[in-house]
Amino acid sequence: MRVVLSCVAVSDPLSAAPVAQDPSLGPIQLAQSTDFQKLLATAAAASDPRPALVAASANFIASPKFIASTSATPFQKQVNTLGSIFDTLEDAGIFDLKAVASAVKQVFDHVPSDVAKSADFIALVEALKDSITAIKFVQVLPCPLSIP
């Protein structure tokens, strides 16, 4: 299934009920030492930080580093394939560590620890964290934002 989200400007981001966080899980850490987040830190120190934060975020969203599609690169396509395999394994009731490791090896031709250390994986996680952060500051979904 492919979902395409249209442009949405959110005037009141708190009007929708938040999803409850599982108390046994910690928050997702988005802070990192990227050029974008360094710009945000500088913008936050401005006398009127909000416009500077929004401008830095909008510039990031317009850049090639922003993740506007989950299948823009071969690595992202492999991640999508892995997700489909995980869904199949879970539906079959065999979603255990051995099955997960085997699926990762099948898709990436490497063991999970090597995939997690790869430059592609690290760059994708970095870009995803910055993309989520930018969207939160701007509160606008770019067009088109597609999810296969």
C-alpha positions as CSV (number, residue, x, y, z in Angstrom):
1,M,0.0,0.0,0.0
2,R,1.3,3.5,-0.8
3,V,0.2,6.5,1.1
4,V,0.7,10.0,-0.2
5,L,0.1,12.8,2.2
6,S,-1.0,16.2,0.9
7,C,0.4,19.5,2.1
8,V,-0.9,20.3,5.5
9,A,-0.2,23.5,7.5
10,V,-1.0,22.9,11.1
11,S,-2.1,26.1,12.9
12,D,-2.7,24.3,16.2
13,P,-0.5,21.2,16.4
14,L,-2.0,20.4,19.8
15,S,-5.6,20.1,18.6
16,A,-5.1,16.4,17.9
17,A,-4.9,14.0,20.8
18,P,-1.3,12.8,21.4
19,V,-0.5,9.1,21.2
20,A,0.3,7.7,24.6
21,Q,3.9,6.7,25.1
22,D,4.5,3.2,26.4
23,P,5.9,4.0,29.9
24,S,8.4,1.1,29.6
25,L,10.0,2.7,26.6
26,G,12.2,5.8,26.8
27,P,11.7,8.7,24.5
28,I,13.3,8.7,21.0
29,Q,16.5,10.8,21.2
30,L,16.6,13.2,18.3
31,A,19.4,15.4,19.5
32,Q,22.7,15.0,17.6
33,S,25.6,17.1,16.5
34,T,24.7,17.7,12.9
35,D,25.1,20.9,11.0
36,F,21.3,21.4,11.0
37,Q,21.1,21.0,14.8
38,K,24.0,23.3,15.3
39,L,22.1,25.9,13.3
40,L,19.1,25.3,15.5
41,A,21.2,25.9,18.6
42,T,22.5,29.2,17.1
43,A,18.9,30.2,16.2
44,A,17.7,29.4,19.7
45,A,20.1,32.0,21.1
46,A,18.7,34.8,18.9
47,S,16.8,37.6,20.6
48,D,13.6,36.4,18.8
49,P,14.4,32.7,18.3
50,R,11.1,31.4,16.8
51,P,11.5,33.0,13.3
52,A,15.2,31.9,13.2
53,L,14.3,28.3,14.2
54,V,11.5,28.1,11.6
55,A,13.8,29.5,8.9
56,A,16.5,27.0,9.6
57,S,14.0,24.2,9.6
58,A,12.4,25.3,6.4
59,N,15.8,25.5,4.7
60,F,16.6,22.0,5.9
61,I,13.2,20.7,4.6
62,A,14.1,22.2,1.2
63,S,17.5,20.5,1.2
64,P,18.4,17.1,-0.2
65,K,19.2,15.9,3.3
66,F,15.5,16.0,4.2
67,I,13.8,12.6,4.1
68,A,10.7,13.4,1.9
69,S,10.4,9.8,0.7
70,T,11.1,6.5,2.3
71,S,12.3,5.0,-1.0
72,A,14.6,7.6,-2.4
73,T,17.8,5.6,-2.1
74,P,18.7,1.9,-2.7
75,F,19.4,1.5,1.0
76,Q,15.9,3.0,1.9
77,K,14.4,0.5,-0.5
78,Q,16.2,-2.3,1.3
79,V,14.9,-1.1,4.6
80,N,11.3,-1.1,3.1
81,T,11.9,-4.7,1.9
82,L,13.1,-5.7,5.4
83,G,10.0,-4.1,6.9
84,S,7.8,-6.2,4.6
85,I,9.6,-9.3,5.6
86,F,9.2,-8.5,9.2
87,D,5.5,-8.0,8.7
88,T,5.3,-11.5,7.1
89,L,7.3,-13.1,9.9
90,E,5.1,-11.4,12.5
91,D,1.9,-12.6,10.8
92,A,3.4,-16.1,10.7
93,G,4.2,-16.0,14.4
94,I,7.9,-16.5,13.9
95,F,9.3,-13.1,14.7
96,D,12.2,-14.1,16.9
97,L,15.8,-13.1,17.1
98,K,17.0,-15.8,14.7
99,A,14.3,-14.9,12.1
100,V,15.1,-11.2,12.4
101,A,18.9,-11.8,12.0
102,S,18.2,-14.1,9.0
103,A,16.0,-11.5,7.3
104,V,18.6,-8.8,7.8
105,K,21.3,-11.1,6.3
106,Q,18.9,-11.9,3.4
107,V,18.2,-8.3,2.5
108,F,21.5,-6.6,3.2
109,D,23.9,-9.6,2.8
110,H,25.4,-8.6,6.2
111,V,24.8,-9.5,9.8
112,P,22.7,-6.9,11.7
113,S,25.6,-5.5,13.7
114,D,27.4,-4.7,10.4
115,V,24.3,-3.1,8.9
116,A,23.9,-0.9,12.0
117,K,27.6,0.3,11.7
118,S,27.3,1.0,7.9
119,A,27.6,4.5,6.6
120,D,24.2,4.1,4.9
121,F,22.5,3.2,8.1
122,I,24.1,5.9,10.1
123,A,23.4,8.6,7.5
124,L,19.7,7.4,7.2
125,V,19.2,7.6,11.0
126,E,20.9,11.0,11.1
127,A,18.7,12.4,8.3
128,L,15.5,10.9,9.8
129,K,16.2,12.5,13.2
130,D,16.9,15.9,11.6
131,S,13.8,15.6,9.3
132,I,11.6,14.9,12.3
133,T,13.1,17.8,14.2
134,A,12.6,20.1,11.2
135,I,8.9,19.1,10.8
136,K,8.3,19.8,14.5
137,F,9.6,23.4,14.2
138,V,7.8,24.2,10.9
139,Q,4.6,22.2,11.5
140,V,4.2,21.7,7.8
141,L,4.4,18.5,5.8
142,P,6.3,19.1,2.5
143,C,4.6,18.2,-0.8
144,P,4.6,15.5,-1.8
145,L,5.5,13.3,1.2
146,S,5.1,9.7,0.2
147,I,5.2,6.5,2.1
148,P,5.2,3.2,0.2
